[in-house]
Amino acid sequence: MKTIIVGGGIMGLATAWGLARQGHAVELFEQGPLPNPLASSVDEHRLIRHPYGDHAGYARMIDQAYAAWELLWNDLGQRLYAATGTLALTGNGESWAARSAATLARIGKTMMELPIDELPQRFPQLDARGVDRAFWMASGGVLFAQDIVAALVRHLAGRPNVALYAHTPVRLVELEHARIVTDAGTQHDADVVVVAAGAWVGRLLPTDRRLVPSRQVVIYFDLPAEQRAIWAKHPMVIDKTGDVGLYLVPPAEGRGLKIGDHVFSRTGDPSAERQASEEEMRPLLRRCGDLIKDFRRWRVDRLKVCFYTVTEDERFVVEKQGAKGWLMSPCSGHGFKFGAVMGLELARTIASGRDPAAHARWAAGLEGDKPS
């Protein structure tokens, strides 16, 4: 069987990996270089964690995700992950962490609530004022995203049944006939076409309006020298206490410390010039100043603009379209952690003929078990 994949981010590459390790032929097309620095997957790190609010399906899926990453580490010959643990803080009427703990309890996992008066002793870098409740879970960590994508490209380039086409934009996709046409006019045919084009999917499938590009800005910080080692061992922080919710990615294994907010812009053109200013991040910086002790000594190292592809309900869209096509968009700002398992399971569904509707429900977090 031969599959064409349009898009060289984590989802497209992971699907190619899943198909190739089963012995199937793959052609993967990417509009820019491989890896493409404009892709949503290409940043220093992404988080993986069990707390998922009310989304029990995705909370259950985290164990499946970890198992798929382990399989990938084995194939790549390197582990591109650092465990950190998960610290969730809430206040100001927000209940996400408490709801996460309740959801996890229902599926047999423990997210422990910490007494607020213990926070200064356990996490002296944080200011607990304004925090009403705090929860801790030992699982969770940092996936080194751009290193993973680069390693997957190298791995696939060495497979005889995989052809990678960088700098090859696709202008037409025919899902009924498993056919694509590149900007240069070259036609390629296969048994199946998977469109995993991220924030550019609307240009290839313009009638599907569920998927909206969302421009997001994150901040990398330069820390005082004496704080770097402390923060490198710090857990990830998910804070939903103030008017601006934030997530903090610790600088594990020499990477940068990154902070972003949880609000989707739902605007922007992923092909436009990407510029950001500190001014547009002012609310997030103010929240950092309230939460992080000695924050006045931190310096902004760089701002990075990336694009998510979001749906109204923040669920993933992985579904069969046409006779021989699949739309693959497990995004909505929380997809990277599931990259390996999403690619692996879509490859298995394509190769084995598993029920596409069951696969779509599983990918949307509506069922706990893998599609059968």
DOKEDO-142953 format. One record per residue: residue in three letters; x negated, y negated, z of N, C-alpha, C in turn. Coordinates in pm, whole numbers, plus 50000, padded with zeros to 5 digits. Example, Ala and Ser with C-alpha at 12.3 -4.5 7.8 and 13.67 -1.06 7.14 Angstrom:
% DOKEDO-142953
ala486815056950780487705045050780486805033050780 ser487155022550708486335010650714487104999750787 
This chain:
% DOKEDO-142953
met499165011950000500005000050000499124987650000 lys499574977549928498844964849920499734953549972 thr499164945250060499884933950118499124921050089 ile499854910850047499314897450034499724889550158 ile498774882550219499044874050335498674859750299 val499604850650319499364836450292499174829450426 gly497954825250455497634818550581496544825950656 gly495474818550689494324824750755494134820450898 gly495224817350969495144815051113495184828251187 ile495394827551318495344839851398496394849751354 met497604845251317498664854651282498374861851151 gly497954854351050497614860750924496424870050936 leu495394865551006494204873851023494494886351105 ala495294884851211495604896451294496454906551218 thr497354901951132498134911151051497234918350951 ala496314911050892495344917250802494534927850876 trp494104924650996493364934351080494204946851104 gly495484945051143496344956351171496544965251049 leu496724959150933496914966950811495624973750767 ala494524966350773493244971750726492794983650810 arg493024983050942492574994151027493425006651004 gln494585005150937495375016750896495025021550755 gly494075014650691493615018850560494325012350443 his495165002350468495904995850360495094984450299 ala495384981350174494704970350105495354957050141 val494524946950157495004933650196494304923050112 glu495084913350064494534901150007495054889550091 leu494164881450146494544870250231494114857150167 phe495054847650159494814834750094494904823450196 glu493894814950197493854803450287493564790850204 gln494324780150229494194768050149492864760750171 gly492254762750287490974756350317489904766750345 pro488874762850419487834772550454488374782850553 leu487634793650567487954804050666486804805050765 pro487034801650894488254795850950488474781450903 asn489724777350906490094763850866490204755050992 pro489374744751005489404736551127490734729151147 leu491574728151044492874721751059493944731351109 ala493644744151112494644754051153494934752751303 ser496154755951341496544755151482495724764451568 ser495194775251508494444785251584493034780651620 val492534770651550491114767351562490914756151663 asp490704760251785490364751351896489554759751993 glu488894753552089488004761152175488714772352249 his489934769652297490574779852377492084778652375 arg492714789652416494144790552438494374798652565 leu495504796352630495794803352755496654815652732 ile496474825552819497384836952825497774838752970 arg499104839952996499574840853134500954847453136 his501264853753249502544860753264503734851453291 pro503594840853370504764832353398505364826653270 tyr506684828453254507344824353131508734818953155 gly508954812653271510274807253299511314818153297 asp512404815753224513494825553214513284835753103 his512224834453026512014843152909511414856552951 ala512274865452996511794878553043511134886552931 gly511634885152808511064892552697509604889152675 tyr509264876252679507874872352660507024875852782 ala507604874952901506854879053021506474893853012 arg507424902152966507124916452948506064918552840 met506124910352737505254912152622503784909252653 ile503524902152763502134898652796501284911152816 asp501804921552879501034933852895500724940052760 gln501684939652668501444944552532500364936152464 ala500414923152489499404914252430498014917652481 tyr497884919652612496574923252667496054936252606 ala496934946152588496514958952530496014957052386 ala496704948452310496274945952173494944938452169 trp494734928852260493444922052266492334931952298 glu492594941252388491564951252421491184959352297 leu492174962952216491904970152093491064961651998 leu491384948851991490614939951904489194938251955 trp489024936452088487654935252141486834947452101 asn487434959152107486724971352071486304971051924 asp487204966651837486874966151694485834955451664 leu485914944051734484954933251710483614935651777 gly483594944151880482374946451955482014935352050 gln482994927052086482754916252183484084912052244 arg484014907652371485194903252444485174887952451 leu486134881752386486184867152376487284861952468 tyr487104864352596488134861452696487474859852832 ala488024850852914487584849253053488804848753143 ala488834857053246489934856953342489804844853433 thr490944838453464490924826753551491964827553663 gly493044835153643494194834153732495064822353692 thr496284821953747497274811853708497814804753830 leu497664791553832498214783153938499294774353878 ala500524775653929501644767753878502164758653988 leu502294745853957502734735854053504014729354003 thr504964727254094506204720754055506644710754161 gly507454701554119508014691354207508984682754129 asn509494672354191510364662954122511584669854062 gly512054680454128513244687454082513004698153977 glu511764699753930511444709753828511414723653891 ser511944733753820512054747153878511374757953795 trp510564754053696509984763853604509194774753677 ala508354771053770507514781053839508374790353923 ala509374785053993510254793554074511034803053986 arg511504798053872512224806853780511304817353721 ser510064813653695509084823353647508864834353749 ala508704830353875508484840253981509674849753992 ala510894844353982512094852853990512174862353872 thr511854857453752511874866053633510844877053645 leu509644873653690508594883653705508964894053810 ala509594889753918510024899354022510984909553964 arg511854905153873512834914253813512174924753725 ile510984921853673510314931753588509144938353663 gly509134936753794508174944053877506814937753892 lys506714924553872505434917653888505554906853995 thr504444904254061504464895054173503764881954139 met504494871154158503924857754152504134851754290 met503054849754362503124846454504503264831254525 glu504194827654613504304813554649503284810254757 leu502604798954740501594794454835502164783354923 pro501884783655051502274772255136501564759455088 ile502294748655078501704736255027500514731755112 asp500594734155243499494729455328498214737555308 glu498284748755235497084756555206496364751855080 leu497064744054996496464740054869495144732554885 pro495034722954979493764715754991492584724855025 gln492834735455100491754744555133491404753755015 arg492424758754947492174768154838491704761154710 phe492234749254685491904742154561491604727554594 pro490434725054652490114711554701489964701154590 gln489904705354466489794695654357491134689354322 leu492224694754378493554689854344494174681954458 asp494994672254423495724664154520497154669454524 ala497574674554637498874681054649500034671354672 arg499764658454681500854649054702501814649354582 gly503084650354610504084651154505504384665254460 val503574674954506503834688954474504784694754578 asp505894700054535506864705954627506634720854648 arg506264727854538506054742254547504864746254461 ala504154756554506502994761454432503054776654426 phe502684782254312502734796654291501414801354231 trp501024813254271499744818854226499934832754169 met499224835754062499194849154005497774852153961 ala497284863853999495884867053972495614869253823 ser496644873353748496434875553605496414862253531 gly495984862853407495924850753325494494846553299 gly494294840253185492944836053153492874828353023 val491644827052974491344818652858490894827452742 leu491594826152631491164832352506490354822152427 phe489164826052385488284816752313488694816552165 ala489664808152136490444809052013489594807851887 gln488814797151873488104795551747487034806251729 asp486474811251838485524822251828486224835151785 ile487444837151833488214849051794488514848551645 val488994837051597489324835751456488084837851370 ala486964831951409485724833551332485264848151331 ala485374854751445484974868851453485874877651367 leu487164874651365488084882251280487744880351132 val487414868251093487024865750953485804874250918 arg484794874151005483594882250977483934897050970 his484754901651064485124915751067485864919750939 leu486824911650897487604914950778486764913950652 ala485844904450649484974903050531484134915450508 gly483894923050613483114935350601483924947650568 arg485254946150554486104957550524486274958850373 pro486044970750316486164972350170487584971050118 asn488574972550204489964971750161490584957950184 val489744947850214490234934350239489534924550145 ala490324915950082489784904950002490254891850062 leu489314883050096489614870050155489404859150052 tyr490414850850031490354839949935490434826750010 ala489284820750039489244807650102489384796949993 his489774784750037489924773449945490824777249826 thr491884784649855492784789349748494224786449788 pro494684774049769496074770949804497054778949718 val498164782349778499244789349708500364779349682 arg500854779149558501914769549525503284776049514 leu503324789249494504614796049475504574809749541 val505634812949614505784826049676507114831949630 glu507074844049578508284851149535508454863249626 leu509284861649728509434872349828510234884149774 glu511034881949673511784892949613510874902449535 his509794896949482508934904849393507524906949450 ala507274902349573505944903649634504874897849542 arg505104885149507504194878649412503894864549460 ile502654860149438502284846349466501574840449345 val501614827249335500874820049231500044809349301 thr498764808949273497884799149336497994785649264 asp497424775349325497404762149261496694762549126 ala495754771649113495014772748987495804780148880 gly496994785448918497834792348821497634807348817 thr496804812748902496554827048903497674834348976 gln498164845048917499234853048978498644865249045 his499164868249165498754880349238500014887849280 asp499994900949261501144909449295500744919649400 ala501714923849479501464933649583502754941349611 asp502714949649714503924956549759504714948049859 val503984939749934504584931350039503844917950041 val504584907050068503964893950092504374889250231 val503384884950310503624879150442503234864450437 val504174855650469503884841350474503634837650620 ala502384834550652501974830750788501234817450779 ala501924807450725501274794850687501344784150794 gly501794787550915501784777951024502584765550993 ala502004753951022502714741251006502994737750860 trp502404745150767502614742650624503684751850565 val504344759850648505294769650596506434763050519 gly506834750850559507934744150492507644740950347 arg506384740150309506044737150170506204749550081 leu506074761150141506234773550065507654779050072 leu508304776850185509684781550205510534769550246 pro510784760250155511414747450193512864748750240 thr513514759750211514914761050253515054765350398 asp513974769950459514034774150599513684762250687 arg514694756150750514504743750825514394746050976 arg514274758551016514164761351159512794757651213 leu511784757451128510404755851170509944741551143 val509644734351252509334720051241507884717451284 pro507074710851200505714707251242505764697551360 ser504834699351454504814691051574503374687051604 arg503104674151587501754668951613501524668351764 gln500424674351810500074674551952498644669651969 val498434662252078497094657252110496654663052245 val495444667952249494864672752374493594664852402 ile493204664652529492034656852572490974666352626 tyr489774664952575488604671652633487844661452719 phe487414666052838486764657052932485304660752954 asp484524650252974483134651753018483124650153170 leu482734660653242482804660553388481494656053450 pro481554650253569480314647653643479534660653662 ala478244659753655477394671753654477664680953771 glu477894675153891478064683554010479424690354013 gln480334686553923481674692753922481824703953819 arg480884704953728481074714253616481164728753663 ala480284732853749480294746753795481554749853875 ile482034740153951483254742154031484454744353939 trp484604735653840485744736753750485644748953659 ala484444753453630484284765353546484884777653611 lys484974777753745485534789053818486984786453863 his487534775353821488874771553865489924778953784 pro491084781953841492144788053760492754777953664 met493424783253563494254774353481495304768053571 val495744756053535496774749153611497914745653517 ile499124749353555500324745253485501104736553582 asp501144723653554501724713953647502994707953587 lys504094709653656505354703653612505924695753729 thr505094686653779505454679353901505894665153872 gly505164658153787505494644253759506364642853636 asp506474630753589507244628153468506594634553346 val505274636553353504534642953244504014656253295 gly504484667153237503944680253270502644682453195 leu501714689453256500424691753191499964706053213 tyr499054710153125498314722653148496834719553142 leu496074726053229494634723853238493924736953208 val493024736453111492224748253074490824746353129 pro490394754753223489064752853282487954755553181 pro486774749853204485654751153109484904764253126 ala485594775353107485004788553128483914791453025 glu482844797553074481744802252989481214791452895 gly481074779352947480424768752872481294760952778 arg482594764252770483484756352686483874743452756 gly484644735052686485044722552745486254724052836 leu486494713852918487704713252999488744705452920 lys489894711452901490924705752816492214703952895 ile492904692852871494204690252931495154685652821 gly496354691052823497384686952728498724686052799 asp499714680352729501034679652790501964689952725 his503154691452785504084701852742505134696752643 val505104684152611506184678352531505864679652382 phe506804685052305506634686052161506994672752096 ser506164668152003506484655851930507514658351821 arg507474670351763508364674151651508274664151534 thr507124658251517506904648951407505504651151351 gly505254645251235503904645051181503744653751058 asp502694650450982502344657750860501014664650885 pro500964678150880499714685150911498594682350812 ser498944677050694497904674050594497394659750603 ala498034651550687497624637550699496344636350780 glu495724624750772494514622250851494854623051000 arg493964629351074494254631951216493444622551304 gln494124612751357493494603351448494354602251573 ala493714600351685494434598551812493724587951893 ser494454581651982493874571352067494164574552213 glu493334569352299493564571252442494874564852485 glu495274554252416496494547152455497714556252447 glu497794564352342498964573052330498944584152435 met497814586352498497704596452602497784590452742 arg498124577352749498104570452878498974577252984 pro500214581452953501014588253058500354600953110 leu499734608553021499054620753064497834617353151 leu497104607053114495944602953194496364598353333 arg497514591453341497994587153472498324599353559 arg498954609353500499284621353577498004628353621 cys497004628753537495714634753576495134627353696 gly495254614053695494734606153806495434609153937 asp496724612653932497454616154053497114630254103 leu496874639354010496714653454045495284657254078 ile494324651054013492924655354023492124645554107 lys491514650554209490684641954294489434637454218 asp489034625354245487824619654185487944618554032 phe489184617753983489384617353839488804604653777 arg488654594353853488144581653799486734583353743 arg486034593853784484674596153735484654604653609 trp485784610153573485834617953450485824608553330 arg485244613253221485224605353098485824613552984 val486614606852902487164613652784486024616752689 asp485864629452659484824633652565485334632352421 arg486554637752396487134636652262488624639852270 leu489334634452174490744637652155490864646552033 lys491704656652044491884665751930493354666451894 val493634664651767494994665751715495164679451652 cys496194686551692496534699151628498024699151598 phe498464709051523499884710051488500444723551530 tyr501544722951603502344734751629503434735751521 thr504074747051517505284748551438506354753251535 val507354745151560508274748051671509684750551620 thr510394758851694511824761151671512604754451783 glu513884753051764514724746251862514694753151997 asp514694766751995514714774252121513344779452162 glu512304775452089510914779152118510674794252108 arg511524801252036511314815552011510614817351877 phe509974829051863509214831951742510144836651630 val509744833651508510444838551390509504847851315 val509794860751321509064870851244510134879751185 glu510434877751058511574884751001511354887650854 lys512014898150809511954901650668512814892050589 gln512264887150477513004878250388512824883250246 gly513934884550174513844890050041513554904950046 ala513424910849930513224925349923511844929549970 lys510854920849950509464925049975508674914550052 gly509364906250129508664895550197508904895050345 trp507974888550417508104885950561507704871650588 leu508474864950670508104852150727507564854750867 met506354849850894505714852251023505364838751087 ser506134834751187505864822151255506034823851406 pro505124831051471505154832051618504374820351677 cys505004808851679504294796451713504934789751833 ser505594778451809506254770451914505324767052030 gly504034765951999503084761152099502644771552200 his503174783752191502764793852288502454807252221 gly502124806852092501974819152017500614825752020 phe499534818052038498214823952019497994835952111 lys498474835152234498264846052329498814859352278 phe499794858552186500404870552130499854873851991 gly498804866851949498304868651812497954882951778 ala497194889551864496754903151833497934912751827 val498834911951923499954921451925500954918251814 met501154905451781502064902051672501534907551540 gly500244905951514499674911151390499694926151384 leu499324932451495499264946951501500644953151479 glu501644947651546502994953451536503644950451402 leu503404938651343503954936151210503324945751110 ala502034948051122501364957651033502004971451047 arg502294975551170502914988751189504314989251132 thr505064978451146506414978251091506384978750939 ile505504970950878505384970950732504984984750682 ala504004990850747503455003550699504395015250724 ser505165014750832505975026350870507445025050833 gly507865013050793509265011150760510175010350881 arg509625005950996510475004151114511554993751086 asp512584994151166513744985351148513334970651155 pro513464963051046513074948951048513884940651146 ala515164943851162515994936051255515534938051398 ala515174950451433514664953051568513344945851589 his512514945451486511234938451497511474923551522 ala512404917651449512694903351465513184900251606 arg514034909051662514534906851799513394907851901 trp512524917651881511384919151972510484906751966 ala510154902351845509274890751830509894878151888 ala511204877351887511904865751944512024866552096 gly511444876852155511504878352300512844882752353 leu513644888852267514984892852306515064907452349 glu513974914952328513894928752373512524930852434 gly512464938852539511194940752610510274950652544 asp510834960952478510014971452423509604967952279 lys508544974352234508124972552096509184978352003 pro509254973151878510214978751784509924993351757 ser510985001151737510795015451712511425019451580 
